[in-house]
Amino acid sequence: MSNWNTPTYSNEGAPRGDGLIEGEQKVEPIECPDHFLDWLQCIRNNRIPVASIDAGYQHAVAVLMAMKSYETGRKTIYDHKERKILTT
């Protein structure tokens, strides 16, 4: 992706083309306040944020797994019982 202001997705580079995604598809924007601003508004108004703590945790684990794989060149797995990222 070269333009972060107009994100797209496609099946380019996928292991198999099953026809579910054809060509390049535009990602429609979703109106949402800035995460930090949303967090402050939630504190002030006693409401639930757009992104839950669980969603933040899951995204952080995925990013850490990707970085560990990139750095080591090895596959990573997540042990949910031990809450650890392991390399294979």
N, C-alpha and C positions, 0 to 999 in steps of 0.2 A: 504494500500500500504506500503510495507516494504522497497523497494529499490527506492529511488527518482531518481537514475540515469537511470532506465529503467521503466518508468511509464506505467501502464496498466489500463484498465477499464473493467468492467463486469456488469452483471445485478444482482449480488449478493446483497441481501438486498433490492431489488426493491419490491414495493408492489405487482406487478404482472409480471409474465414472459410472455411477448407477443411474444417472439422469435426473436425480432429485433436484440438483442445482444446475441450471443451464445458464452459461454466460456469466457476466459480472452483474451482481445485484446490488443496488444502492441500499444502504442502511438508513432507514427513516429516523430522524432525530426525535428524541423524547424530551419534552419539556420537563426539566427537573432543576431545582436550585443547586447551587454549588454544595458539595458534601459538607464542607466546614460550616457554611451558612446554615444549611439544614440542621446540622448538629446543634448549633447555637440556638436556633429557633425552637428546637425540640426541648432543650433545657429550659428556655424561657416559658414555653407554653405547655409543658408537661405532656408531650405527645411522642409517638413512636417515629424514629427516623426512617427515611426512605430505604436505606440499606441497614439491615440488622447487624448486630455484632457477629452472628453466625455467618452471614454472607461475607463480611469482612475477613473473618478467620479462614473460611474456605478459599477465598481468593488469595490471601496471603500464603497459604500452604501451597496452592498451585504455582504461584510465582517462585517460591523457594525451591520447589521440586524442579521446576524448569531451569532455574539458575544452577542448581547442583548438577543436573544432567549436563548442562552446557559446559560447566567447569571441569567435570570429571570425564565427560564423554561416555557415561554409563547411564543405564536405565534406573529410574528411581521409583520406589513404591512408598505408599503411606501406610504405616501401621496405626490404625485408628485406636486400638486398645492401649498401646504404649504412647501414642501421640508423637511418633518419631518418623522422620523421613529416612529411608534406607536406600542404599545403592545396591544393585544386583551385579 
